[in-house]
Amino acid sequence: MNAFRAVKQTATINLRLLAQSIKRNLREVGLIKTFERSDDAEQPARVGTRKIGAIRLICGIPSPAIKISAKAFLQNDHMQTKQSHAAQLSSRIESASEQLRENGAAALEWVAQYLERVESLPVLAQVKPGEILASLPQHPPAEAESFENILADLDKKILPGITHWQSPNFHAYFPGNSSPPSIVGELLSAGLGVQGMLWTTSPACTELEIRILDWLVEMLDLPQSFLSTSNGGGVIQDSASSANLCAVLAGRERATSFGANEDGCNQRLTAYTSAHAHSSIEKAVKIAGIGRKNLRTIEVDENFAMRPDVLARAIAEDKQAGRIPCFVGATVGTTSSLAFDPLLEIGAICREHNVWLHVDAAMAGTAALCEEFRWIHRGLELADSYCFDCHKWMFTNFDCTSFYVADREALTETLAITPEYLRNTASATGSVTDFRDWHVPLGRRFRALKLWCVIRSYGVEGLREMVRQHVKLAQKFVQWLRADSRFEIAAPAELNLICFRLQGSDQQNERLMQALNASGKLFLSHTRLNGKYTLRFCVGQTYIEEQHVRQAWEEIQTQAAKVL
Ligand SMILES: Cc1ncc(COP(=O)(O)O)c(C=O)c1O
């Protein structure tokens, strides 16, 4: 069976199993007894209507039966033990757990149905600005509303304003792919509601994260210096932007012997990144107080990769002028064209001048799951820090950036601050990790849980297979483009992002993209390469199959004929 159809089926099956399990539980506790006398009792889970109540939605049971049965449930002798246990529960918790069972089941079924139909929805939201806003009440409800009504409004009012990132026809920007284990992991995390700022506020939140980030080092064959058992280690952050900021801050502090934290920045600090680096590097440099004017934008070569010779010259000139180079941001897979900066050469320059080297592998890092793509990280052992987004291409819901440092003390000395109210015995021993010192926010969600669910549910081989399949599909697209002389490929296309354009004007290319996106059949985005308007086609959706890429290509050809 096709791997992607299997994933999709698993998604549906998992959620159906949940429905069945709820039904079984209801049977166990006696609630289902009455249903069995009803004709509807054994009907399979129904889909497609939101007018029925939550339990009915999941079990195919008529709403009135639920009320009768709920009564039966309370009166049932069999339930007395459970009732006495329930009597010990606060009534608030009891009603919360009931509410969660009912609404949660309905919500899961809603998501399962969404996944089943997402492929047929227009990928790019077709609403006009303000349309969704206008459909929403101006004032909040004074009284409680039923979850059934909320779900109905989700369909009616919210869904039309959704751009479907989970559609297999989504090829824009970068993937934001998710998966059933990740969705369930998010749910578990929300259920625990843990705030893992300190080891002591939930030791498992910290220790699972440490273990998973070590797993990722092994899975992607990252440098051993990033392991928690070395001087470095990893942490999960909300985004690559935040990770980039932390790297800039650590670089700034190391270069000033942690003096900028004390005295503020003078205007002598300088930072370096390529003209194709993500805008979050520039943002980080601004936030860090280094100043945008002190960020050197290094020229790229014909493949849009940073030129080490230009970098070396820029650093040397700055040093000569009495400036303090503190940070180099290299990219593994640039946003525009998936260019790969030469880490070996850049790393050597950074070592020579003792400048912090950060490597941002936001989407492309995931490719290193597969041995044949590990060349993208050649030279990474020279980096001081590194990040990649599991929330882009690793089947894990946003937000989940893995951020590593080779020297954790440089990072924690930059960010640690301990007010009295956070002091505790475990931290004082120095034997535990408090991740609050590894990023900007104090509070932190239990994100490792979803990653744990993903890695265990697919296994490393399963993840590898999906990534390989994406690259294979992208390369098919490349072949089709090459065979059509109306198109040109605008950048090296080695993995899952293809930059291409019509051999025509910018206006024609822009019209092509607008027509494609307006069709609702696919969604792609654009960039500018060598000054030319260029379309980007990214393959990374969890549920994508060859037919989606083929259909996209056919639509591109059809629209191209109209534009030319
Ligand atoms: C290379 C690169 N870095 C950083 C980012 C920002 O990612 P995030 O949304 O996780 O901050 C992106 C997003 O496209 C990216 O491509």
The ligand as a Gaussian input file, in Angstrom:
#p B3LYP/6-31G(d) Opt

LIG

0 1
 C       15.637000      29.086000       6.934000
 C       14.506000      29.527000       7.831000
 N       14.772000      29.983000       9.061000
 C       13.813000      30.402000       9.885000
 C       12.489000      30.358000       9.510000
 C       11.455000      30.819000      10.464000
 O       10.811000      29.714000      11.009000
 P        9.890000      29.822000      12.294000
 O        8.519000      30.059000      11.774000
 O       10.027000      28.506000      12.977000
 O       10.371000      30.952000      13.118000
 C       12.157000      29.884000       8.246000
 C       10.764000      29.851000       7.793000
 O       10.491000      29.789000       6.632000
 C       13.187000      29.447000       7.391000
 O       12.917000      28.982000       6.159000

